[in-house]
Amino acid sequence: MTTLNVLRYFALGSGLVYGFVHDKNLKSQGKREIEEQKAAQKQKLINEAKKEWQLQHQVKIDKAGKIDWESKDLDWGKAIEDTLKTLESAKA
C-alpha cells in the first residue's frame, strides 16, 4: 500500500512540475512573439516614415524639367546630380 501511495505522490508531483515548466515556456514564448510583433510594427512605421520623408524632400521639378532653386526644401546634392545628368544627356 505504501508503494502505491509513493507512486501516486510521485505522479502528482511530476505532473505539477511539468505543468509549471510548460506554463512558463508558453508564457515566455508568448512574450517573445509579442515583442517580435512590436519590433515588426516599429520597423514598418520607420520604413513608412522614410518613404514619406523622401517624398517630401525630393527635388522639385516643374513640368518643363526645371528645378525650383528657390525652394527651401531643395536637396542641393540631388539637384546638382540631376543638372549634371541633364547636361551629359544633352551632349550625347
N, C-alpha and C positions, 0 to 999 in steps of 0.2 A: 504494500500500500504506500509506503514512503517513497519508493522508486517512482510510482505513478505521480505522486504529488511533486516530486522534484522535476519530472518531465513536464508537467503542466506549468509549473512556475518558470521553468526554463523557456518553454514555448511562449508564455505570456511576456516574459522579459525580452526575448528575441523579437517578438512582434512589436513591442513598444520601441525598442532601439531602432528597428528597421523603419517603423513609421516616422520616428523623429528625424532620422537621417534622410529619408525620402522626402519628407516635407521641407527640410532645409534645402535640399538640392532643387526642388521645384521652385521655391521662393527665390533662390539665387538666380536660377535660370530666367524667371520672370523679370527680375530686376535688370538682368543683362539685356534682355530683349527690349525693355522699356528704354534703357539708356541708348541702345543702338537706334531705336526709332527716333529718339530725341536728337541724336547726332545726325541722323539722315535728314531730319526736318531742318536742322540748323544749316547743314550743307546745302540743302535745296534753297533755303532763303538767301544764303550767301551767293549762290550762283545766280539767282534771280536779281539780286541787288547789283551784281557785277554787270549783268546784261543791261539792266536799266541805266546804270551809270554810263556804260559805253554808248547807249542810245542818246543820252542827254549831253554827252561831251564829245560827240563826233564832230568832224569839221563840217561847218555849214556851207553847203554849195548850192547856189541857186540853179535855176533851170538852164541857164546859159553855160554852166560849168565853172562859174567864177566863185572864188572863196570870199566870204564876208570877213575881211581883215579887221573890221571894227568890232566884231563880236567879242564880248568879254569871256566867253566860253571857248574861244579858239584854242585848239591844240596846235601850237606852233610847229612842233616836230612833224606831226601828221600833215599839216598844211604845206610845209616845205617839201616833204616827200611827194605829195600829190603834184605840186608845182613842177618838181624835177621830172616826174613821170610824164607829165603833160608835155614838157619841153623835149624829152627824149623821144616821145611818140611823134612829135611834130617834125623832128629831124629825119625820121625814118620814112 
